[in-house]
Amino acid sequence: MSPKHKVYQGVLQEIRKYIDDHELRPGDKLPSERELSEKLQAGRSSVREALRAMELLGLIETKHGEGTFLSHYQPYHSVEVLSSFILQEAKTKSDLLFAKKIIEKEAARIAYAYIRDEDIGELYGIIHDNTLNSNEKHVAFFQYLFYKTENLLLARVWQLMDEFSYTIASLSYDQSFYLKLIHLYQSNDYGKIEDLFNTLPVKK
């Protein structure tokens, strides 16, 4: 992962912590971009990218002339508690993992049309970042792909599934999967993306 994206990921986490610490609720106003930059000691460009990603996921909304407001934010702990009730059945857990894999496949297919040379470098950087464990690489990799799709609904569904899945299983793939997918982007071989997903098992 490039230094820019490491900072971007860190800023996302800090904004989320700020929301939790200040017990903000939907409709509450967030500090301005400048104020967040000062509070989090991060560059304004990184704060801007983080806010853009949150808006894409539907977590915040910007009202012209008024500022940025919390939309449908749900703290991780709410997801964790909820999952303890709806993920009791083994079949439900299996269905969740299967559904998440399908959504990731669709994101990979949609992103295909938007991947450029600089994006290939970013994806390679994520996979070869030794400061990230396998789950973190998986999340960062697909966050990048969803960012490229600009599909708000798909991104929000995936994010919720990702938070649920962390309570029941490891969802990373073998490293060779990510490298093969990047290679398919490089070689413009769209037709083999589905084959790749259909043949690679999920680590449990």
C-alpha positions in Angstrom: 0.0 0.0 0.0 1.4 3.4 -0.9 2.1 5.9 1.9 -0.9 7.9 0.6 -3.3 5.0 1.2 -1.8 4.1 4.5 -2.5 7.6 5.7 -6.0 7.5 4.1 -6.8 4.3 5.9 -5.5 5.7 9.2 -7.6 8.8 8.8 -10.8 6.7 8.2 -10.1 4.9 11.5 -9.5 8.1 13.4 -12.7 9.7 12.1 -14.6 6.6 13.1 -13.0 6.8 16.6 -13.9 10.4 16.8 -17.6 9.6 16.0 -17.6 6.9 18.7 -15.8 9.0 21.3 -18.2 11.9 20.8 -21.2 9.7 20.6 -22.4 11.3 17.4 -25.7 10.1 16.0 -27.3 10.4 12.5 -28.0 14.0 11.8 -25.2 15.3 13.9 -22.7 17.6 12.3 -19.0 16.7 11.8 -16.2 19.2 12.2 -15.1 20.9 9.0 -12.3 19.4 6.8 -9.9 21.9 8.2 -10.9 21.2 11.8 -10.6 17.4 11.3 -7.2 17.9 9.8 -6.1 19.8 12.9 -7.7 17.4 15.4 -6.4 14.3 13.7 -3.0 15.8 12.8 -3.5 14.6 9.2 -3.1 16.4 5.8 -6.3 17.9 4.4 -6.0 15.9 1.2 -6.1 12.6 3.3 -9.0 13.9 5.3 -10.8 14.9 2.0 -10.3 11.4 0.6 -11.5 9.7 3.8 -14.6 11.9 3.8 -15.3 11.1 0.1 -15.1 7.4 0.8 -17.5 7.7 3.8 -19.9 9.7 1.6 -19.7 7.0 -1.1 -20.6 4.4 1.5 -23.5 6.5 2.7 -22.1 7.1 6.1 -22.1 10.9 5.8 -23.9 13.5 3.6 -22.7 17.0 2.6 -25.2 19.8 2.6 -24.1 22.8 0.5 -23.5 25.8 2.7 -24.2 23.8 5.9 -21.5 21.2 6.3 -21.1 17.5 6.6 -23.5 15.4 8.7 -23.6 11.9 9.9 -26.0 9.8 8.0 -26.5 6.1 8.7 -23.3 5.3 10.7 -23.4 2.1 12.8 -20.6 1.5 15.3 -18.8 -1.8 14.9 -20.0 -2.9 18.4 -23.6 -2.7 17.2 -22.8 -5.1 14.4 -21.0 -7.4 16.7 -24.0 -7.6 19.1 -26.5 -8.0 16.3 -24.4 -10.8 14.7 -24.6 -12.8 18.0 -28.4 -13.1 17.4 -28.6 -13.6 13.6 -25.5 -15.7 13.0 -26.2 -18.6 15.3 -27.1 -21.1 12.6 -24.2 -22.8 10.8 -26.2 -22.5 7.5 -26.6 -18.7 8.1 -22.8 -18.3 8.6 -22.1 -20.3 5.4 -24.6 -18.2 3.5 -23.0 -15.0 4.6 -19.6 -16.1 3.5 -20.9 -17.2 0.1 -22.9 -14.0 -0.4 -19.9 -11.9 0.5 -17.8 -13.8 -2.0 -20.4 -13.1 -4.8 -20.4 -9.4 -4.0 -16.6 -9.2 -4.1 -16.7 -11.0 -7.5 -19.1 -8.4 -8.8 -17.0 -5.6 -7.5 -13.9 -7.1 -9.2 -15.9 -7.3 -12.5 -17.3 -3.8 -12.3 -14.0 -2.3 -11.3 -12.4 -3.9 -14.5 -13.7 -1.0 -16.6 -12.1 1.6 -14.4 -8.7 0.1 -13.5 -5.8 2.1 -14.9 -2.0 1.6 -14.8 -1.7 3.7 -11.6 -4.4 1.5 -10.0 -2.4 -1.6 -10.8 0.5 -0.2 -8.8 -1.7 0.6 -5.9 -3.1 -3.0 -5.8 0.3 -4.5 -6.0 1.4 -2.2 -3.2 -1.4 -3.5 -0.9 -0.6 -7.1 -1.5 3.1 -6.6 -0.9 2.7 -4.5 2.2 4.3 -6.6 5.0 2.8 -4.3 7.7 -0.6 -5.8 7.0 -1.9 -9.2 7.9 -3.8 -11.3 5.5 -7.2 -10.0 6.6 -6.1 -6.4 6.5 -4.7 -6.9 3.0 -8.0 -8.5 1.9 -10.1 -5.6 3.2 -7.7 -2.9 1.8 -7.7 -4.6 -1.6 -11.5 -4.8 -1.9 -12.0 -1.3 -0.4 -9.9 -0.1 -3.3 -12.0 -2.0 -5.8 -15.2 -0.8 -4.4 -13.8 2.8 -4.5 -13.2 2.3 -8.2 -16.7 1.0 -8.9 -18.4 4.1 -7.4 -21.4 1.8 -6.7 -22.8 3.1 -3.4 -25.3 0.3 -2.7 -22.9 -2.5 -3.4 -20.2 -0.9 -1.3 -22.6 -0.4 1.7 -23.8 -4.0 1.5 -20.2 -5.3 1.3 -19.1 -3.2 4.3 -21.9 -4.5 6.4 -21.2 -8.1 5.4 -17.5 -7.5 6.1 -18.2 -6.3 9.6 -20.4 -9.3 10.3 -17.9 -11.8 8.9 -15.2 -10.6 11.2 -17.2 -12.0 14.1 -17.3 -15.5 12.7 -14.4 -16.3 10.3 -11.2 -15.2 8.5 -12.1 -14.2 5.0 -8.8 -13.7 3.2 -7.9 -15.6 0.1 -4.6 -17.1 -0.8 -2.1 -14.4 -1.9 -2.0 -16.0 -5.4 -5.6 -15.0 -5.9 -5.0 -11.3 -5.6 -1.9 -11.5 -7.9 -3.9 -13.5 -10.5 -6.7 -10.9 -10.4 -4.3 -8.1 -10.9 -2.8 -10.0 -13.8 -6.3 -10.3 -15.4 -6.7 -6.5 -15.1 -3.3 -6.1 -16.8 -4.0 -8.5 -19.6 -7.5 -7.2 -20.2 -8.9 -10.7 -19.6 -12.3 -9.9 -18.2 -13.8 -13.3 -19.0 -11.6 -15.2 -16.5 -12.5 -13.1 -13.5 -15.5 -15.2 -12.7 -13.5 -18.4 -13.2 -11.0 -17.2 -10.7 -13.6 -16.6 -8.0 -15.3 -19.9 -8.8 -12.1 -22.0 -8.3 -10.6 -20.3 -5.3 -11.9 -21.4 -1.8 -12.3 -19.1 1.1 -10.1 -19.6 4.1 -12.2 -20.6 7.1 
